[in-house]
Amino acid sequence: TTMSEPISLPGNEDPSPPGGKHKQKPRKSSKKCKATKESKSSSHSMDSTTTASYFSVSFTGQIVSATFPLGPDKEFVFLRYELVAGPDWQLASGPQHGLTQMATNQSGHFNQPIVFNMPIEVTYRSTSPFGWPQILVSVFGRSGLGRETLLGYAHTHLPVFGARRPAEQLEQLQAPILMPKCPNMLADITSWLLRRKPELKDPKVLLDSHKCKGLSMESYGTLEFQLSTMVRGAKKLGYQWHA
């Protein structure tokens, strides 16, 4: 007897294509999902480590005014400032140098403040608080004939904290205006003959207590600042300070 081939009736057809009855559909391996999850988690961990590798400090405020108790020697006064920080500090945004407009107090009393209102807005990044930024200001005077002479230097650290009181938004800072003195009588006579006051070749020596030893300076007035500080990311690096 011969085996007869099965007869397919209508409605009993196998929907699977011929030759594919015993083939199973391949399942998608979960290795790709695990790999993507691991890559995402590793990217998140890398982001967290990169964000925690430094902290940022923002300083905002202004150089308000300069006051000379005996009055300025010149009719007009202007300022040049420079921000100086340690080697671990990187300026992220804002100008490092600045020049104010010329201002005068000739309309009022001779010892009234000379107002500048020079805005300051910078952001630094650092890994260590060592070398906290300082501001170095050179004070110049200009006579009515257009001759410019140095009136002194002023420097101070930018505030570590914000305002001392919650109601205050800016920290009030005052720095003395220091004028270099001639080291001997001959230099004093030369300065008087040339009508030029002594100047420092590198004013940044005032920022280092070791380098400014032996300098003879005299106070000539005060410079007023209004500054505020905002610190971000310091706690992640283990730094924590309070006002």
C-alpha atoms as a printed R data frame, in Angstrom:
    type eleno elety resid chain resno       x       y      z
1   ATOM     1    CA   THR     A     1   0.000   0.000  0.000
2   ATOM     2    CA   THR     A     2   1.188   3.435 -0.773
3   ATOM     3    CA   MET     A     3   0.809   6.358  1.602
4   ATOM     4    CA   SER     A     4  -1.425   8.975  0.150
5   ATOM     5    CA   GLU     A     5  -0.505  12.573  0.539
6   ATOM     6    CA   PRO     A     6  -2.756  14.530  2.903
7   ATOM     7    CA   ILE     A     7  -5.422  16.534  1.268
8   ATOM     8    CA   SER     A     8  -5.789  20.110  2.454
9   ATOM     9    CA   LEU     A     9  -9.330  21.222  2.819
10  ATOM    10    CA   PRO     A    10 -10.421  24.852  2.714
11  ATOM    11    CA   GLY     A    11  -9.999  26.468  6.093
12  ATOM    12    CA   ASN     A    12  -7.342  23.999  7.295
13  ATOM    13    CA   GLU     A    13  -4.372  25.580  5.545
14  ATOM    14    CA   ASP     A    14  -1.303  26.238  7.644
15  ATOM    15    CA   PRO     A    15  -0.597  30.002  7.576
16  ATOM    16    CA   SER     A    16   3.150  29.432  8.044
17  ATOM    17    CA   PRO     A    17   5.172  29.466  4.827
18  ATOM    18    CA   PRO     A    18   6.432  26.160  3.487
19  ATOM    19    CA   GLY     A    19   9.665  24.978  4.988
20  ATOM    20    CA   GLY     A    20   9.255  27.222  8.007
21  ATOM    21    CA   LYS     A    21   7.037  25.148 10.237
22  ATOM    22    CA   HIS     A    22   9.784  24.016 12.563
23  ATOM    23    CA   LYS     A    23  11.622  27.380 12.660
24  ATOM    24    CA   GLN     A    24  11.026  29.532 15.722
25  ATOM    25    CA   LYS     A    25  11.143  33.267 15.700
26  ATOM    26    CA   PRO     A    26  14.446  34.499 17.116
27  ATOM    27    CA   ARG     A    27  14.093  36.250 20.440
28  ATOM    28    CA   LYS     A    28  15.766  39.559 20.961
29  ATOM    29    CA   SER     A    29  18.568  39.145 23.406
30  ATOM    30    CA   SER     A    30  18.484  41.229 26.545
31  ATOM    31    CA   LYS     A    31  22.229  41.813 26.299
32  ATOM    32    CA   LYS     A    32  21.709  44.933 24.219
33  ATOM    33    CA   CYS     A    33  19.303  46.352 26.798
34  ATOM    34    CA   LYS     A    34  21.747  45.598 29.571
35  ATOM    35    CA   ALA     A    35  24.561  47.178 27.594
36  ATOM    36    CA   THR     A    36  22.545  50.340 26.978
37  ATOM    37    CA   LYS     A    37  21.576  50.524 30.644
38  ATOM    38    CA   GLU     A    38  25.179  50.057 31.682
39  ATOM    39    CA   SER     A    39  26.329  52.721 29.227
40  ATOM    40    CA   LYS     A    40  23.688  55.136 30.530
41  ATOM    41    CA   SER     A    41  24.628  54.458 34.142
42  ATOM    42    CA   SER     A    42  28.318  54.870 33.317
43  ATOM    43    CA   SER     A    43  27.612  58.155 31.526
44  ATOM    44    CA   HIS     A    44  25.638  59.387 34.548
45  ATOM    45    CA   SER     A    45  28.462  58.387 36.863
46  ATOM    46    CA   MET     A    46  30.979  60.145 34.605
47  ATOM    47    CA   ASP     A    47  28.828  63.273 34.593
48  ATOM    48    CA   SER     A    48  28.635  63.195 38.373
49  ATOM    49    CA   THR     A    49  32.402  62.851 38.664
50  ATOM    50    CA   THR     A    50  33.031  65.650 36.193
51  ATOM    51    CA   THR     A    51  30.619  68.015 37.911
52  ATOM    52    CA   ALA     A    52  32.172  67.214 41.273
53  ATOM    53    CA   SER     A    53  35.728  67.835 40.065
54  ATOM    54    CA   TYR     A    54  35.511  71.599 40.695
55  ATOM    55    CA   PHE     A    55  33.357  74.231 42.356
56  ATOM    56    CA   SER     A    56  32.310  77.584 40.935
57  ATOM    57    CA   VAL     A    57  32.171  80.976 42.639
58  ATOM    58    CA   SER     A    58  30.299  83.979 41.245
59  ATOM    59    CA   PHE     A    59  31.104  87.528 42.346
60  ATOM    60    CA   THR     A    60  28.772  90.415 41.560
61  ATOM    61    CA   GLY     A    61  28.795  94.006 42.710
62  ATOM    62    CA   GLN     A    62  30.502  97.285 41.966
63  ATOM    63    CA   ILE     A    63  33.297  99.672 42.833
64  ATOM    64    CA   VAL     A    64  31.261 102.394 44.469
65  ATOM    65    CA   SER     A    65  33.468 105.384 45.190
66  ATOM    66    CA   ALA     A    66  36.810 106.772 46.310
67  ATOM    67    CA   THR     A    67  37.223 109.138 49.241
68  ATOM    68    CA   PHE     A    68  40.177 111.429 49.905
69  ATOM    69    CA   PRO     A    69  39.982 113.145 53.320
70  ATOM    70    CA   LEU     A    70  42.224 116.011 52.137
71  ATOM    71    CA   GLY     A    71  40.848 115.993 48.619
72  ATOM    72    CA   PRO     A    72  42.394 114.511 45.468
73  ATOM    73    CA   ASP     A    73  45.461 116.120 43.953
74  ATOM    74    CA   LYS     A    74  43.882 116.138 40.515
75  ATOM    75    CA   GLU     A    75  40.648 117.451 39.122
76  ATOM    76    CA   PHE     A    76  39.498 114.140 37.619
77  ATOM    77    CA   VAL     A    77  40.016 110.604 38.947
78  ATOM    78    CA   PHE     A    78  39.647 107.234 37.217
79  ATOM    79    CA   LEU     A    79  40.419 103.625 38.174
80  ATOM    80    CA   ARG     A    80  41.984 100.597 36.547
81  ATOM    81    CA   TYR     A    81  41.270  97.272 38.196
82  ATOM    82    CA   GLU     A    82  42.509  93.726 37.721
83  ATOM    83    CA   LEU     A    83  41.326  90.438 39.227
84  ATOM    84    CA   VAL     A    84  44.144  88.166 40.410
85  ATOM    85    CA   ALA     A    85  43.656  84.543 41.551
86  ATOM    86    CA   GLY     A    86  45.784  81.502 42.357
87  ATOM    87    CA   PRO     A    87  46.990  78.865 39.890
88  ATOM    88    CA   ASP     A    88  44.047  76.550 40.651
89  ATOM    89    CA   TRP     A    89  41.501  79.189 39.659
90  ATOM    90    CA   GLN     A    90  40.145  79.571 36.149
91  ATOM    91    CA   LEU     A    91  38.088  82.539 34.970
92  ATOM    92    CA   ALA     A    92  34.892  81.093 33.480
93  ATOM    93    CA   SER     A    93  33.069  84.305 32.558
94  ATOM    94    CA   GLY     A    94  33.415  88.036 32.972
95  ATOM    95    CA   PRO     A    95  36.243  90.527 32.333
96  ATOM    96    CA   GLN     A    96  39.512  90.222 34.238
97  ATOM    97    CA   HIS     A    97  40.510  93.861 33.657
98  ATOM    98    CA   GLY     A    98  38.454  97.027 33.709
99  ATOM    99    CA   LEU     A    99  38.675 100.796 33.340
100 ATOM   100    CA   THR     A   100  36.223 103.250 34.869
101 ATOM   101    CA   GLN     A   101  35.064 106.585 33.608
102 ATOM   102    CA   MET     A   102  36.618 109.831 34.831
103 ATOM   103    CA   ALA     A   103  34.762 111.280 37.800
104 ATOM   104    CA   THR     A   104  35.119 114.356 39.975
105 ATOM   105    CA   ASN     A   105  33.670 115.956 43.095
106 ATOM   106    CA   GLN     A   106  34.383 119.547 42.091
107 ATOM   107    CA   SER     A   107  30.696 120.432 42.343
108 ATOM   108    CA   GLY     A   108  30.611 119.596 46.067
109 ATOM   109    CA   HIS     A   109  32.959 119.603 49.038
110 ATOM   110    CA   PHE     A   110  36.595 118.660 48.467
111 ATOM   111    CA   ASN     A   111  36.394 115.509 50.648
112 ATOM   112    CA   GLN     A   112  33.112 114.188 49.302
113 ATOM   113    CA   PRO     A   113  33.199 110.681 47.739
114 ATOM   114    CA   ILE     A   114  34.013 110.471 44.054
115 ATOM   115    CA   VAL     A   115  31.379 108.085 42.697
116 ATOM   116    CA   PHE     A   116  32.179 105.512 39.981
117 ATOM   117    CA   ASN     A   117  29.601 102.686 40.352
118 ATOM   118    CA   MET     A   118  31.738 100.420 38.180
119 ATOM   119    CA   PRO     A   119  29.951  97.032 37.841
120 ATOM   120    CA   ILE     A   120  31.816  93.776 38.486
121 ATOM   121    CA   GLU     A   121  30.418  90.363 37.508
122 ATOM   122    CA   VAL     A   122  32.751  87.375 37.185
123 ATOM   123    CA   THR     A   123  32.622  83.608 37.706
124 ATOM   124    CA   TYR     A   124  35.582  81.430 38.662
125 ATOM   125    CA   ARG     A   125  36.126  77.661 38.729
126 ATOM   126    CA   SER     A   126  38.554  76.027 41.100
127 ATOM   127    CA   THR     A   127  39.441  72.790 42.851
128 ATOM   128    CA   SER     A   128  40.873  74.442 45.972
129 ATOM   129    CA   PRO     A   129  40.093  77.613 47.926
130 ATOM   130    CA   PHE     A   130  43.826  78.379 48.074
131 ATOM   131    CA   GLY     A   131  44.586  81.518 46.078
132 ATOM   132    CA   TRP     A   132  41.157  83.106 46.637
133 ATOM   133    CA   PRO     A   133  40.619  85.912 44.072
134 ATOM   134    CA   GLN     A   134  41.665  89.452 44.907
135 ATOM   135    CA   ILE     A   135  40.956  92.750 43.215
136 ATOM   136    CA   LEU     A   136  43.826  95.171 42.611
137 ATOM   137    CA   VAL     A   137  42.905  98.771 41.786
138 ATOM   138    CA   SER     A   138  45.217 101.501 40.518
139 ATOM   139    CA   VAL     A   139  43.944 105.033 41.140
140 ATOM   140    CA   PHE     A   140  44.950 107.704 38.627
141 ATOM   141    CA   GLY     A   141  44.335 111.417 38.480
142 ATOM   142    CA   ARG     A   142  44.097 113.728 35.505
143 ATOM   143    CA   SER     A   143  44.574 117.450 35.546
144 ATOM   144    CA   GLY     A   144  42.728 119.965 33.421
145 ATOM   145    CA   LEU     A   145  45.659 119.983 30.986
146 ATOM   146    CA   GLY     A   146  45.317 116.224 30.388
147 ATOM   147    CA   ARG     A   147  48.307 115.068 32.426
148 ATOM   148    CA   GLU     A   148  47.816 111.743 34.199
149 ATOM   149    CA   THR     A   149  49.578 110.747 37.411
150 ATOM   150    CA   LEU     A   150  49.253 107.887 39.872
151 ATOM   151    CA   LEU     A   151  47.343 108.571 43.081
152 ATOM   152    CA   GLY     A   152  47.758 105.175 44.752
153 ATOM   153    CA   TYR     A   153  46.829 101.492 44.875
154 ATOM   154    CA   ALA     A   154  44.080  99.575 46.666
155 ATOM   155    CA   HIS     A   155  43.519  95.841 46.976
156 ATOM   156    CA   THR     A   156  41.260  93.466 48.863
157 ATOM   157    CA   HIS     A   157  40.082  89.856 48.769
158 ATOM   158    CA   LEU     A   158  36.709  89.248 47.189
159 ATOM   159    CA   PRO     A   159  34.212  88.213 49.895
160 ATOM   160    CA   VAL     A   160  34.175  84.552 50.897
161 ATOM   161    CA   PHE     A   161  30.571  84.714 52.100
162 ATOM   162    CA   GLY     A   162  27.510  86.605 50.977
163 ATOM   163    CA   ALA     A   163  26.015  89.445 52.965
164 ATOM   164    CA   ARG     A   164  26.420  89.286 56.730
165 ATOM   165    CA   ARG     A   165  22.766  90.088 57.314
166 ATOM   166    CA   PRO     A   166  19.927  88.373 55.449
167 ATOM   167    CA   ALA     A   167  18.382  91.741 54.576
168 ATOM   168    CA   GLU     A   168  21.582  92.904 52.901
169 ATOM   169    CA   GLN     A   169  22.307  91.783 49.379
170 ATOM   170    CA   LEU     A   170  25.844  93.148 49.025
171 ATOM   171    CA   GLU     A   171  28.851  93.143 51.309
172 ATOM   172    CA   GLN     A   172  30.294  96.578 52.101
173 ATOM   173    CA   LEU     A   173  34.086  96.550 51.798
174 ATOM   174    CA   GLN     A   174  36.610  99.334 52.251
175 ATOM   175    CA   ALA     A   175  40.240  99.211 51.149
176 ATOM   176    CA   PRO     A   176  42.855 101.862 51.907
177 ATOM   177    CA   ILE     A   177  44.433 103.720 48.998
178 ATOM   178    CA   LEU     A   178  48.188 103.291 49.481
179 ATOM   179    CA   MET     A   179  50.752 105.587 47.940
180 ATOM   180    CA   PRO     A   180  54.411 104.469 47.601
181 ATOM   181    CA   LYS     A   181  56.975 106.689 49.284
182 ATOM   182    CA   CYS     A   182  60.406 107.540 47.924
183 ATOM   183    CA   PRO     A   183  63.127 105.336 49.432
184 ATOM   184    CA   ASN     A   184  65.597 108.230 49.934
185 ATOM   185    CA   MET     A   185  65.915 111.991 49.737
186 ATOM   186    CA   LEU     A   186  67.436 111.966 46.252
187 ATOM   187    CA   ALA     A   187  64.441 110.103 44.848
188 ATOM   188    CA   ASP     A   188  62.132 112.511 46.672
189 ATOM   189    CA   ILE     A   189  63.833 115.514 45.075
190 ATOM   190    CA   THR     A   190  63.707 113.863 41.637
191 ATOM   191    CA   SER     A   191  60.015 113.144 42.049
192 ATOM   192    CA   TRP     A   192  59.362 116.768 43.031
193 ATOM   193    CA   LEU     A   193  61.325 118.129 40.059
194 ATOM   194    CA   LEU     A   194  59.639 115.842 37.537
195 ATOM   195    CA   ARG     A   195  56.199 116.305 39.112
196 ATOM   196    CA   ARG     A   196  55.760 112.553 39.124
197 ATOM   197    CA   LYS     A   197  54.998 110.390 42.124
198 ATOM   198    CA   PRO     A   198  56.753 107.050 42.610
199 ATOM   199    CA   GLU     A   199  55.077 104.032 41.014
200 ATOM   200    CA   LEU     A   200  55.475 100.295 41.469
201 ATOM   201    CA   LYS     A   201  56.909  98.394 38.528
202 ATOM   202    CA   ASP     A   202  54.640  95.442 39.317
203 ATOM   203    CA   PRO     A   203  51.694  96.378 41.581
204 ATOM   204    CA   LYS     A   204  50.944  92.667 42.132
205 ATOM   205    CA   VAL     A   205  53.684  92.574 44.764
206 ATOM   206    CA   LEU     A   206  51.128  94.162 47.114
207 ATOM   207    CA   LEU     A   207  49.112  90.941 47.000
208 ATOM   208    CA   ASP     A   208  51.976  88.864 48.411
209 ATOM   209    CA   SER     A   209  53.045  89.620 51.968
210 ATOM   210    CA   HIS     A   210  56.498  88.137 51.346
211 ATOM   211    CA   LYS     A   211  57.236  90.259 48.273
212 ATOM   212    CA   CYS     A   212  56.045  93.591 49.682
213 ATOM   213    CA   LYS     A   213  58.407  93.522 52.659
214 ATOM   214    CA   GLY     A   214  60.488  96.676 52.844
215 ATOM   215    CA   LEU     A   215  58.028  98.812 50.842
216 ATOM   216    CA   SER     A   216  57.280 102.187 52.367
217 ATOM   217    CA   MET     A   217  53.628 103.132 51.809
218 ATOM   218    CA   GLU     A   218  51.319 105.798 53.177
219 ATOM   219    CA   SER     A   219  47.534 105.832 53.287
220 ATOM   220    CA   TYR     A   220  45.975 108.451 51.056
221 ATOM   221    CA   GLY     A   221  42.245 107.626 51.159
222 ATOM   222    CA   THR     A   222  39.742 104.761 50.945
223 ATOM   223    CA   LEU     A   223  38.038 102.851 48.164
224 ATOM   224    CA   GLU     A   224  34.556 101.425 48.754
225 ATOM   225    CA   PHE     A   225  33.190  98.201 47.229
226 ATOM   226    CA   GLN     A   226  29.809  96.473 47.251
227 ATOM   227    CA   LEU     A   227  30.158  92.773 46.449
228 ATOM   228    CA   SER     A   228  28.267  89.515 46.915
229 ATOM   229    CA   THR     A   229  29.352  85.891 46.542
230 ATOM   230    CA   MET     A   230  27.571  82.719 45.413
231 ATOM   231    CA   VAL     A   231  29.318  79.334 45.731
232 ATOM   232    CA   ARG     A   232  28.170  76.162 43.937
233 ATOM   233    CA   GLY     A   233  29.473  72.608 44.157
234 ATOM   234    CA   ALA     A   234  31.808  73.123 47.126
235 ATOM   235    CA   LYS     A   235  30.093  70.533 49.342
236 ATOM   236    CA   LYS     A   236  30.683  67.773 46.776
237 ATOM   237    CA   LEU     A   237  34.408  68.319 47.144
238 ATOM   238    CA   GLY     A   238  34.230  68.333 50.952
239 ATOM   239    CA   TYR     A   239  34.467  72.129 51.385
240 ATOM   240    CA   GLN     A   240  31.889  73.690 53.643
241 ATOM   241    CA   TRP     A   241  32.024  77.131 55.210
242 ATOM   242    CA   HIS     A   242  29.398  79.381 56.715
243 ATOM   243    CA   ALA     A   243  29.171  83.080 57.485
